[in-house]
Amino acid sequence: MTRIPFDQLAKEFLQELLAPFGQVERSFEVPGEPQFVDVWFQPTTPTASNPER
């Protein structure tokens, strides 16, 4: 059981919210560190063919 009741819900919510805008990973391991990030978001770069986004 998690220590924070809504931790899992918040992670799932962020994943669904940010997915259309880029890559979302849950429990991402920080390179070179023995730690994990709860939610890692990397936005997609806008393409030249779609300048209004």
PQR file with spaces between the fields and no chain letter, atoms N, CA, C, O and H, PARSE charges and radii, in Angstrom:
ATOM       1  N    MET     1       0.848   -1.189    0.000 -0.4000 1.5000
ATOM       2  CA   MET     1       0.000    0.000    0.000 -0.0000 2.0000
ATOM       3  C    MET     1       0.889    1.247    0.000  0.5500 1.7000
ATOM       4  O    MET     1       1.917    1.289    0.676 -0.5500 1.4000
ATOM       5  N    THR     2       0.483    2.246   -0.759 -0.4000 1.5000
ATOM       6  CA   THR     2       1.263    3.478   -0.825 -0.0000 2.0000
ATOM       7  C    THR     2       1.039    4.318    0.425  0.5500 1.7000
ATOM       8  O    THR     2      -0.005    4.229    1.072 -0.5500 1.4000
ATOM       9  H    THR     2      -0.352    2.212   -1.308  0.4000 1.0000
ATOM      10  N    ARG     3       2.020    5.125    0.747 -0.4000 1.5000
ATOM      11  CA   ARG     3       1.904    5.986    1.922 -0.0000 2.0000
ATOM      12  C    ARG     3       0.971    7.157    1.660  0.5500 1.7000
ATOM      13  O    ARG     3       0.295    7.630    2.574 -0.5500 1.4000
ATOM      14  H    ARG     3       2.868    5.198    0.221  0.4000 1.0000
ATOM      15  N    ILE     4       0.930    7.618    0.449 -0.4000 1.5000
ATOM      16  CA   ILE     4       0.059    8.744    0.091 -0.0000 2.0000
ATOM      17  C    ILE     4      -1.124    8.178   -0.690  0.5500 1.7000
ATOM      18  O    ILE     4      -0.926    7.582   -1.749 -0.5500 1.4000
ATOM      19  H    ILE     4       1.479    7.235   -0.293  0.4000 1.0000
ATOM      20  N    PRO     5      -2.358    8.352   -0.190 -0.5600 1.5000
ATOM      21  CA   PRO     5      -3.521    7.682   -0.799  0.2800 2.0000
ATOM      22  C    PRO     5      -3.746    7.986   -2.275  0.5500 1.7000
ATOM      23  O    PRO     5      -4.130    7.091   -3.028 -0.5500 1.4000
ATOM      24  N    PHE     6      -3.519    9.211   -2.705 -0.4000 1.5000
ATOM      25  CA   PHE     6      -3.839    9.579   -4.082 -0.0000 2.0000
ATOM      26  C    PHE     6      -2.609    9.644   -4.982  0.5500 1.7000
ATOM      27  O    PHE     6      -2.674   10.213   -6.072 -0.5500 1.4000
ATOM      28  H    PHE     6      -3.206    9.938   -2.094  0.4000 1.0000
ATOM      29  N    ASP     7      -1.501    9.076   -4.547 -0.4000 1.5000
ATOM      30  CA   ASP     7      -0.262    9.098   -5.323 -0.0000 2.0000
ATOM      31  C    ASP     7      -0.435    8.407   -6.671  0.5500 1.7000
ATOM      32  O    ASP     7      -0.087    8.979   -7.704 -0.5500 1.4000
ATOM      33  H    ASP     7      -1.448    8.614   -3.662  0.4000 1.0000
ATOM      34  N    GLN     8      -0.957    7.207   -6.676 -0.4000 1.5000
ATOM      35  CA   GLN     8      -1.161    6.441   -7.912 -0.0000 2.0000
ATOM      36  C    GLN     8      -2.151    7.149   -8.835  0.5500 1.7000
ATOM      37  O    GLN     8      -1.946    7.195  -10.048 -0.5500 1.4000
ATOM      38  H    GLN     8      -1.240    6.743   -5.837  0.4000 1.0000
ATOM      39  N    LEU     9      -3.219    7.699   -8.267 -0.4000 1.5000
ATOM      40  CA   LEU     9      -4.215    8.418   -9.057 -0.0000 2.0000
ATOM      41  C    LEU     9      -3.600    9.644   -9.723  0.5500 1.7000
ATOM      42  O    LEU     9      -3.867    9.917  -10.893 -0.5500 1.4000
ATOM      43  H    LEU     9      -3.385    7.662   -7.281  0.4000 1.0000
ATOM      44  N    ALA    10      -2.786   10.379   -8.986 -0.4000 1.5000
ATOM      45  CA   ALA    10      -2.153   11.576   -9.540 -0.0000 2.0000
ATOM      46  C    ALA    10      -1.198   11.224  -10.681  0.5500 1.7000
ATOM      47  O    ALA    10      -1.143   11.932  -11.686 -0.5500 1.4000
ATOM      48  H    ALA    10      -2.569   10.158   -8.035  0.4000 1.0000
ATOM      49  N    LYS    11      -0.450   10.137  -10.526 -0.4000 1.5000
ATOM      50  CA   LYS    11       0.473    9.717  -11.586 -0.0000 2.0000
ATOM      51  C    LYS    11      -0.287    9.302  -12.843  0.5500 1.7000
ATOM      52  O    LYS    11       0.115    9.655  -13.951 -0.5500 1.4000
ATOM      53  H    LYS    11      -0.494    9.562   -9.709  0.4000 1.0000
ATOM      54  N    GLU    12      -1.374    8.562  -12.685 -0.4000 1.5000
ATOM      55  CA   GLU    12      -2.183    8.144  -13.836 -0.0000 2.0000
ATOM      56  C    GLU    12      -2.833    9.349  -14.506  0.5500 1.7000
ATOM      57  O    GLU    12      -2.901    9.416  -15.734 -0.5500 1.4000
ATOM      58  H    GLU    12      -1.701    8.275  -11.785  0.4000 1.0000
ATOM      59  N    PHE    13      -3.312   10.304  -13.705 -0.4000 1.5000
ATOM      60  CA   PHE    13      -3.932   11.510  -14.242 -0.0000 2.0000
ATOM      61  C    PHE    13      -2.934   12.313  -15.073  0.5500 1.7000
ATOM      62  O    PHE    13      -3.249   12.740  -16.183 -0.5500 1.4000
ATOM      63  H    PHE    13      -3.257   10.250  -12.708  0.4000 1.0000
ATOM      64  N    LEU    14      -1.734   12.517  -14.538 -0.4000 1.5000
ATOM      65  CA   LEU    14      -0.708   13.254  -15.275 -0.0000 2.0000
ATOM      66  C    LEU    14      -0.315   12.544  -16.560  0.5500 1.7000
ATOM      67  O    LEU    14      -0.086   13.188  -17.583 -0.5500 1.4000
ATOM      68  H    LEU    14      -1.478   12.170  -13.636  0.4000 1.0000
ATOM      69  N    GLN    15      -0.237   11.224  -16.512 -0.4000 1.5000
ATOM      70  CA   GLN    15       0.118   10.471  -17.709 -0.0000 2.0000
ATOM      71  C    GLN    15      -0.932   10.663  -18.800  0.5500 1.7000
ATOM      72  O    GLN    15      -0.583   10.891  -19.958 -0.5500 1.4000
ATOM      73  H    GLN    15      -0.423   10.700  -15.681  0.4000 1.0000
ATOM      74  N    GLU    16      -2.206   10.573  -18.446 -0.4000 1.5000
ATOM      75  CA   GLU    16      -3.276   10.754  -19.433 -0.0000 2.0000
ATOM      76  C    GLU    16      -3.356   12.195  -19.928  0.5500 1.7000
ATOM      77  O    GLU    16      -3.648   12.431  -21.100 -0.5500 1.4000
ATOM      78  H    GLU    16      -2.489   10.387  -17.505  0.4000 1.0000
ATOM      79  N    LEU    17      -3.100   13.153  -19.052 -0.4000 1.5000
ATOM      80  CA   LEU    17      -3.176   14.562  -19.412 -0.0000 2.0000
ATOM      81  C    LEU    17      -2.050   14.969  -20.360  0.5500 1.7000
ATOM      82  O    LEU    17      -2.274   15.723  -21.307 -0.5500 1.4000
ATOM      83  H    LEU    17      -2.862   12.961  -18.100  0.4000 1.0000
ATOM      84  N    LEU    18      -0.847   14.473  -20.106 -0.4000 1.5000
ATOM      85  CA   LEU    18       0.324   14.906  -20.877 -0.0000 2.0000
ATOM      86  C    LEU    18       0.621   14.051  -22.104  0.5500 1.7000
ATOM      87  O    LEU    18       1.404   14.472  -22.956 -0.5500 1.4000
ATOM      88  H    LEU    18      -0.666   13.860  -19.337  0.4000 1.0000
ATOM      89  N    ALA    19       0.030   12.878  -22.223 -0.4000 1.5000
ATOM      90  CA   ALA    19       0.331   11.954  -23.319 -0.0000 2.0000
ATOM      91  C    ALA    19       0.162   12.569  -24.717  0.5500 1.7000
ATOM      92  O    ALA    19       0.995   12.300  -25.582 -0.5500 1.4000
ATOM      93  H    ALA    19      -0.606   12.536  -21.531  0.4000 1.0000
ATOM      94  N    PRO    20      -0.868   13.377  -24.979 -0.5600 1.5000
ATOM      95  CA   PRO    20      -0.989   13.947  -26.331  0.2800 2.0000
ATOM      96  C    PRO    20       0.105   14.955  -26.685  0.5500 1.7000
ATOM      97  O    PRO    20       0.281   15.280  -27.859 -0.5500 1.4000
ATOM      98  N    PHE    21       0.834   15.449  -25.700 -0.4000 1.5000
ATOM      99  CA   PHE    21       1.816   16.501  -25.936 -0.0000 2.0000
ATOM     100  C    PHE    21       3.261   16.021  -25.938  0.5500 1.7000
ATOM     101  O    PHE    21       4.176   16.799  -26.207 -0.5500 1.4000
ATOM     102  H    PHE    21       0.691   15.185  -24.746  0.4000 1.0000
ATOM     103  N    GLY    22       3.467   14.745  -25.638 -0.4000 1.5000
ATOM     104  CA   GLY    22       4.831   14.241  -25.619 -0.0000 2.0000
ATOM     105  C    GLY    22       4.916   12.872  -24.985  0.5500 1.7000
ATOM     106  O    GLY    22       3.911   12.182  -24.811 -0.5500 1.4000
ATOM     107  H    GLY    22       2.724   14.113  -25.419  0.4000 1.0000
ATOM     108  N    GLN    23       6.118   12.496  -24.649 -0.4000 1.5000
ATOM     109  CA   GLN    23       6.391   11.179  -24.072 -0.0000 2.0000
ATOM     110  C    GLN    23       6.317   11.271  -22.550  0.5500 1.7000
ATOM     111  O    GLN    23       6.941   12.142  -21.945 -0.5500 1.4000
ATOM     112  H    GLN    23       6.935   13.057  -24.790  0.4000 1.0000
ATOM     113  N    VAL    24       5.551   10.369  -21.934 -0.4000 1.5000
ATOM     114  CA   VAL    24       5.388   10.345  -20.487 -0.0000 2.0000
ATOM     115  C    VAL    24       5.838    8.984  -19.976  0.5500 1.7000
ATOM     116  O    VAL    24       5.426    7.947  -20.497 -0.5500 1.4000
ATOM     117  H    VAL    24       5.044    9.661  -22.426  0.4000 1.0000
ATOM     118  N    GLU    25       6.690    8.994  -18.948 -0.4000 1.5000
ATOM     119  CA   GLU    25       7.135    7.747  -18.321 -0.0000 2.0000
ATOM     120  C    GLU    25       6.907    7.851  -16.831  0.5500 1.7000
ATOM     121  O    GLU    25       7.202    8.877  -16.218 -0.5500 1.4000
ATOM     122  H    GLU    25       7.025    9.836  -18.525  0.4000 1.0000
ATOM     123  N    ARG    26       6.383    6.790  -16.251 -0.4000 1.5000
ATOM     124  CA   ARG    26       6.212    6.733  -14.802 -0.0000 2.0000
ATOM     125  C    ARG    26       7.344    5.914  -14.208  0.5500 1.7000
ATOM     126  O    ARG    26       7.799    4.942  -14.811 -0.5500 1.4000
ATOM     127  H    ARG    26       6.143    5.956  -16.749  0.4000 1.0000
ATOM     128  N    SER    27       7.790    6.302  -13.043 -0.4000 1.5000
ATOM     129  CA   SER    27       8.899    5.651  -12.335 -0.0000 2.0000
ATOM     130  C    SER    27      10.146    5.591  -13.214  0.5500 1.7000
ATOM     131  O    SER    27      10.712    4.521  -13.436 -0.5500 1.4000
ATOM     132  H    SER    27       7.420    7.092  -12.553  0.4000 1.0000
ATOM     133  N    PHE    28      10.556    6.734  -13.699 -0.4000 1.5000
ATOM     134  CA   PHE    28      11.737    6.861  -14.554 -0.0000 2.0000
ATOM     135  C    PHE    28      12.986    6.883  -13.686  0.5500 1.7000
ATOM     136  O    PHE    28      13.068    7.677  -12.749 -0.5500 1.4000
ATOM     137  H    PHE    28      10.096    7.603  -13.518  0.4000 1.0000
ATOM     138  N    GLU    29      13.964    6.025  -13.979 -0.4000 1.5000
ATOM     139  CA   GLU    29      15.202    5.990  -13.212 -0.0000 2.0000
ATOM     140  C    GLU    29      16.150    7.073  -13.716  0.5500 1.7000
ATOM     141  O    GLU    29      16.416    7.168  -14.914 -0.5500 1.4000
ATOM     142  H    GLU    29      13.898    5.380  -14.740  0.4000 1.0000
ATOM     143  N    VAL    30      16.653    7.881  -12.800 -0.4000 1.5000
ATOM     144  CA   VAL    30      17.572    8.966  -13.144 -0.0000 2.0000
ATOM     145  C    VAL    30      18.919    8.345  -13.489  0.5500 1.7000
ATOM     146  O    VAL    30      19.486    7.615  -12.676 -0.5500 1.4000
ATOM     147  H    VAL    30      16.437    7.804  -11.826  0.4000 1.0000
ATOM     148  N    PRO    31      19.446    8.628  -14.698 -0.5600 1.5000
ATOM     149  CA   PRO    31      20.755    8.072  -15.067  0.2800 2.0000
ATOM     150  C    PRO    31      21.858    8.567  -14.132  0.5500 1.7000
ATOM     151  O    PRO    31      21.963    9.762  -13.853 -0.5500 1.4000
ATOM     152  N    GLY    32      22.673    7.636  -13.656 -0.4000 1.5000
ATOM     153  CA   GLY    32      23.782    7.984  -12.795 -0.0000 2.0000
ATOM     154  C    GLY    32      23.408    8.176  -11.340  0.5500 1.7000
ATOM     155  O    GLY    32      24.282    8.416  -10.507 -0.5500 1.4000
ATOM     156  H    GLY    32      22.588    6.666  -13.882  0.4000 1.0000
ATOM     157  N    GLU    33      22.133    8.075  -11.017 -0.4000 1.5000
ATOM     158  CA   GLU    33      21.668    8.248   -9.642 -0.0000 2.0000
ATOM     159  C    GLU    33      20.822    7.044   -9.243  0.5500 1.7000
ATOM     160  O    GLU    33      20.091    6.514  -10.079 -0.5500 1.4000
ATOM     161  H    GLU    33      21.423    7.881  -11.694  0.4000 1.0000
ATOM     162  N    PRO    34      20.900    6.600   -8.000 -0.5600 1.5000
ATOM     163  CA   PRO    34      20.055    5.498   -7.546  0.2800 2.0000
ATOM     164  C    PRO    34      18.683    5.994   -7.087  0.5500 1.7000
ATOM     165  O    PRO    34      18.212    5.632   -6.009 -0.5500 1.4000
ATOM     166  N    GLN    35      18.045    6.829   -7.920 -0.4000 1.5000
ATOM     167  CA   GLN    35      16.753    7.410   -7.571 -0.0000 2.0000
ATOM     168  C    GLN    35      15.799    7.286   -8.748  0.5500 1.7000
ATOM     169  O    GLN    35      16.212    7.062   -9.886 -0.5500 1.4000
ATOM     170  H    GLN    35      18.428    7.123   -8.795  0.4000 1.0000
ATOM     171  N    PHE    36      14.507    7.436   -8.449 -0.4000 1.5000
ATOM     172  CA   PHE    36      13.476    7.394   -9.470 -0.0000 2.0000
ATOM     173  C    PHE    36      12.669    8.687   -9.431  0.5500 1.7000
ATOM     174  O    PHE    36      12.470    9.282   -8.372 -0.5500 1.4000
ATOM     175  H    PHE    36      14.171    7.617   -7.524  0.4000 1.0000
ATOM     176  N    VAL    37      12.210    9.108  -10.600 -0.4000 1.5000
ATOM     177  CA   VAL    37      11.318   10.254  -10.737 -0.0000 2.0000
ATOM     178  C    VAL    37       9.912    9.692  -10.887  0.5500 1.7000
ATOM     179  O    VAL    37       9.712    8.728  -11.626 -0.5500 1.4000
ATOM     180  H    VAL    37      12.371    8.626  -11.461  0.4000 1.0000
ATOM     181  N    ASP    38       8.933   10.277  -10.199 -0.4000 1.5000
ATOM     182  CA   ASP    38       7.567    9.760  -10.268 -0.0000 2.0000
ATOM     183  C    ASP    38       6.995    9.843  -11.680  0.5500 1.7000
ATOM     184  O    ASP    38       6.491    8.850  -12.205 -0.5500 1.4000
ATOM     185  H    ASP    38       9.095   11.060   -9.598  0.4000 1.0000
ATOM     186  N    VAL    39       7.070   11.023  -12.298 -0.4000 1.5000
ATOM     187  CA   VAL    39       6.552   11.220  -13.660 -0.0000 2.0000
ATOM     188  C    VAL    39       7.596   12.010  -14.435  0.5500 1.7000
ATOM     189  O    VAL    39       8.019   13.082  -14.004 -0.5500 1.4000
ATOM     190  H    VAL    39       7.479   11.830  -11.872  0.4000 1.0000
ATOM     191  N    TRP    40       8.010   11.478  -15.581 -0.4000 1.5000
ATOM     192  CA   TRP    40       8.983   12.134  -16.462 -0.0000 2.0000
ATOM     193  C    TRP    40       8.262   12.498  -17.747  0.5500 1.7000
ATOM     194  O    TRP    40       7.682   11.628  -18.397 -0.5500 1.4000
ATOM     195  H    TRP    40       7.666   10.607  -15.932  0.4000 1.0000
ATOM     196  N    PHE    41       8.288   13.787  -18.128 -0.4000 1.5000
ATOM     197  CA   PHE    41       7.617   14.257  -19.338 -0.0000 2.0000
ATOM     198  C    PHE    41       8.634   14.901  -20.256  0.5500 1.7000
ATOM     199  O    PHE    41       9.409   15.766  -19.848 -0.5500 1.4000
ATOM     200  H    PHE    41       8.759   14.494  -17.600  0.4000 1.0000
ATOM     201  N    GLN    42       8.614   14.464  -21.502 -0.4000 1.5000
ATOM     202  CA   GLN    42       9.491   15.038  -22.520 -0.0000 2.0000
ATOM     203  C    GLN    42       8.598   15.471  -23.680  0.5500 1.7000
ATOM     204  O    GLN    42       8.074   14.624  -24.403 -0.5500 1.4000
ATOM     205  H    GLN    42       7.984   13.762  -21.833  0.4000 1.0000
ATOM     206  N    PRO    43       8.419   16.785  -23.869 -0.5600 1.5000
ATOM     207  CA   PRO    43       7.526   17.252  -24.927  0.2800 2.0000
ATOM     208  C    PRO    43       8.077   16.950  -26.311  0.5500 1.7000
ATOM     209  O    PRO    43       9.288   16.905  -26.525 -0.5500 1.4000
ATOM     210  N    THR    44       7.154   16.746  -27.246 -0.4000 1.5000
ATOM     211  CA   THR    44       7.566   16.544  -28.628 -0.0000 2.0000
ATOM     212  C    THR    44       7.887   17.907  -29.226  0.5500 1.7000
ATOM     213  O    THR    44       7.277   18.914  -28.864 -0.5500 1.4000
ATOM     214  H    THR    44       6.170   16.783  -27.072  0.4000 1.0000
ATOM     215  N    THR    45       8.834   17.930  -30.129 -0.4000 1.5000
ATOM     216  CA   THR    45       9.203   19.190  -30.763 -0.0000 2.0000
ATOM     217  C    THR    45       8.222   19.469  -31.890  0.5500 1.7000
ATOM     218  O    THR    45       7.846   18.560  -32.630 -0.5500 1.4000
ATOM     219  H    THR    45       9.330   17.113  -30.422  0.4000 1.0000
ATOM     220  N    PRO    46       7.812   20.710  -32.022 -0.5600 1.5000
ATOM     221  CA   PRO    46       6.889   21.053  -33.118  0.2800 2.0000
ATOM     222  C    PRO    46       7.581   20.905  -34.460  0.5500 1.7000
ATOM     223  O    PRO    46       8.762   21.224  -34.600 -0.5500 1.4000
ATOM     224  N    THR    47       6.846   20.423  -35.438 -0.4000 1.5000
ATOM     225  CA   THR    47       7.415   20.240  -36.773 -0.0000 2.0000
ATOM     226  C    THR    47       7.187   21.486  -37.625  0.5500 1.7000
ATOM     227  O    THR    47       6.294   22.285  -37.340 -0.5500 1.4000
ATOM     228  H    THR    47       5.887   20.164  -35.324  0.4000 1.0000
ATOM     229  N    ALA    48       7.968   21.643  -38.633 -0.4000 1.5000
ATOM     230  CA   ALA    48       7.844   22.793  -39.523 -0.0000 2.0000
ATOM     231  C    ALA    48       6.571   22.749  -40.342  0.5500 1.7000
ATOM     232  O    ALA    48       6.105   23.789  -40.807 -0.5500 1.4000
ATOM     233  H    ALA    48       8.693   20.995  -38.865  0.4000 1.0000
ATOM     234  N    SER    49       5.989   21.553  -40.533 -0.4000 1.5000
ATOM     235  CA   SER    49       4.787   21.436  -41.349 -0.0000 2.0000
ATOM     236  C    SER    49       3.530   21.852  -40.582  0.5500 1.7000
ATOM     237  O    SER    49       2.473   22.022  -41.189 -0.5500 1.4000
ATOM     238  H    SER    49       6.368   20.708  -40.156  0.4000 1.0000
ATOM     239  N    ASN    50       3.626   22.016  -39.275 -0.4000 1.5000
ATOM     240  CA   ASN    50       2.476   22.401  -38.455 -0.0000 2.0000
ATOM     241  C    ASN    50       2.860   23.563  -37.549  0.5500 1.7000
ATOM     242  O    ASN    50       3.020   23.362  -36.345 -0.5500 1.4000
ATOM     243  H    ASN    50       4.485   21.877  -38.782  0.4000 1.0000
ATOM     244  N    PRO    51       3.016   24.795  -38.095 -0.5600 1.5000
ATOM     245  CA   PRO    51       3.513   25.917  -37.315  0.2800 2.0000
ATOM     246  C    PRO    51       2.526   26.457  -36.288  0.5500 1.7000
ATOM     247  O    PRO    51       2.962   27.109  -35.339 -0.5500 1.4000
ATOM     248  N    GLU    52       1.216   26.225  -36.421 -0.4000 1.5000
ATOM     249  CA   GLU    52       0.269   26.793  -35.475 -0.0000 2.0000
ATOM     250  C    GLU    52       0.239   26.077  -34.136  0.5500 1.7000
ATOM     251  O    GLU    52      -0.358   26.597  -33.193 -0.5500 1.4000
ATOM     252  H    GLU    52       0.861   25.695  -37.192  0.4000 1.0000
ATOM     253  N    ARG    53       0.858   24.903  -34.009 -0.4000 1.5000
ATOM     254  CA   ARG    53       0.910   24.199  -32.726 -0.0000 2.0000
ATOM     255  C    ARG    53       2.055   24.735  -31.998  0.5500 1.7000
ATOM     256  O    ARG    53       2.326   24.309  -30.875 -0.5500 1.4000
ATOM     257  H    ARG    53       1.343   24.481  -34.775  0.4000 1.0000
